[in-house]
Amino acid sequence: MPAQPAQPAPAVARAAAARARFLAELPARYNPWRHLLIPNIYGGLVIASCLVQLGEPSLAAWLVVPAVLVIGQGVEWRFHRDLLHHRVPPLQYLYDAHHVSHHTLYVRGAMAIHDPRELRAVLFPWWAIGLLSVLMTPLALALTWLLGRDAGLLFMVSTHAYFVVYEWLHTAYHLPPRSVVHRLVARLAAHHERHHDPALMTRANFGVTTPLWDLLRGTLR
């Protein structure tokens, strides 16, 4: 995979200075490993508890899994484009955290984190996966009513697994390019890095898990 062209040196230097300020202003109590582990442990518990309750899922119940994967990527694409890159009250916090902060700290050609505490700028807040549970439970109950209990359980498994994989992939994209994990997802990382070009970030490559919906919606670069 050819190296992605870097931003001009001043842009890279500004990003490095912004990361230094970001780290200097972090609360001393922030623990990056706790931030990384809590969503994974919680998500793993939700997934495991749902799997052990499965009976004998019907074909319709199993089809929930690919449906979540495809629709989830569409939701991810729109959420990224419309809420993370546009200030939409009362959710302007999302814009500030992503468009203003994340894209200031990481630009094309300077994507790698160099301090574990930078995970604060890469991961969703640790409580976001709990919010996902709250939002997905009514939909799971609706699927249970329509297609049976196994469909609702597989919906919860799929949505929580999707969230965890999203976080793994996004973190991998921001690891040093020579790391084994980054090399395993090099093509996806290159897609995401192009999104971090300031000239493209509001117009292209909004898919993080895959470029599927960028391809479908004409935003693939």
Secondary structure, DSSP 8 states (H G I E B T S, - for coil): --------HHHHHHHHHHHHHHHHHS-TT--HHHHHHHHHHHHHHHHHHHHTT-----HHHHTHHHHHHHHHHHHHHHIIIIISSS--TT-HHHHIIIIIIIHHH-BTTB----SGGGGGGTS--TTHHHHHHHHHHHHHHHHHHHH-HHHHHHHHHHHHHHHHHHHHHHHHHTS-TTSHHHHHTHHHHHHHHHHTSTTTTTTS---SS-SHHHHHHT---
